[in-house]
Structures are given as structure tokens and as C-alpha cells.
Amino acid sequence: MAVRCPVPANPYSGNRVQYVYAIRRPDIGEVKIGITVNPVARLTGLQGAHGAPLEMVLCLPGTEADEKALHARFHADQLLGEWFRESPAITAWITEHAPR
């Protein structure tokens, strides 16, 4: 279920597109919902800090307000910070917005 995300030519230029992402840790059923200008680098950085494989399952252009709204929407499933239990509601959101 992993998806491909854009790799910005220069994520630190003045014309930055932000992406709301969902990164899944399938071995324990957790999902991180966050925002970044470089989804590929974010996944790589998180992967280096975890002992288990992670996969990018959603990557959409978005804003910090979008990210905060998602955190509020899924608050009941929040574990710690930006990590959430992979609930039916989160799975449905990912499926609804995943590329076809």
C-alpha cells in the first residue's frame, strides 16, 4: 500500500509546497500524520530512527491547518504527538485520498 511522493528540486527555496503525509508502521498498527516540504526525506529520517520498516501510505499537498484539523479529527486515536492508532476511521481516510 506504499505510495510515491514527489521529491522537490529544492525544498528550501521560497516556493515551497507542503505535504500532509501518513506514514505507517505496519508491525504495530500505528500511523504518523504530519506535514513536510520533503516527504521522501521525512520518511528516510523517520526510518533511521525506527527498528521496524515504515511505509508512506498517503502524501497530499496541504497546509499546517490541514494537519491540525486531521489531528483534531482523529484525536480519539492519538497515541503520542503525531502518532495514531491505525483505526478504521484513519484507514478509511487514507483509502479515500489514496491515488488510484
Secondary structure in CASP SS format (residue, H / E / C, confidence):
PFRMAT SS
TARGET T0000
AUTHOR 0000-0000-0000
METHOD secondary structure of the structure
MODEL  1
M C 1.00
A C 1.00
V C 1.00
R C 1.00
C C 1.00
P C 1.00
V C 1.00
P C 1.00
A C 1.00
N C 1.00
P C 1.00
Y C 1.00
S C 1.00
G C 1.00
N C 1.00
R C 1.00
V C 1.00
Q C 1.00
Y E 1.00
V E 1.00
Y E 1.00
A E 1.00
I E 1.00
R E 1.00
R E 1.00
P C 1.00
D C 1.00
I C 1.00
G C 1.00
E E 1.00
V E 1.00
K E 1.00
I E 1.00
G E 1.00
I E 1.00
T E 1.00
V C 1.00
N C 1.00
P H 1.00
V H 1.00
A H 1.00
R H 1.00
L H 1.00
T H 1.00
G H 1.00
L H 1.00
Q H 1.00
G H 1.00
A H 1.00
H C 1.00
G C 1.00
A C 1.00
P C 1.00
L C 1.00
E E 1.00
M E 1.00
V E 1.00
L E 1.00
C E 1.00
L E 1.00
P E 1.00
G C 1.00
T C 1.00
E H 1.00
A H 1.00
D H 1.00
E H 1.00
K H 1.00
A H 1.00
L H 1.00
H H 1.00
A H 1.00
R H 1.00
F C 1.00
H H 1.00
A H 1.00
D H 1.00
Q E 1.00
L E 1.00
L E 1.00
G C 1.00
E C 1.00
W E 1.00
F E 1.00
R E 1.00
E C 1.00
S C 1.00
P H 1.00
A H 1.00
I H 1.00
T H 1.00
A H 1.00
W H 1.00
I H 1.00
T H 1.00
E H 1.00
H H 1.00
A C 1.00
P C 1.00
R C 1.00
END
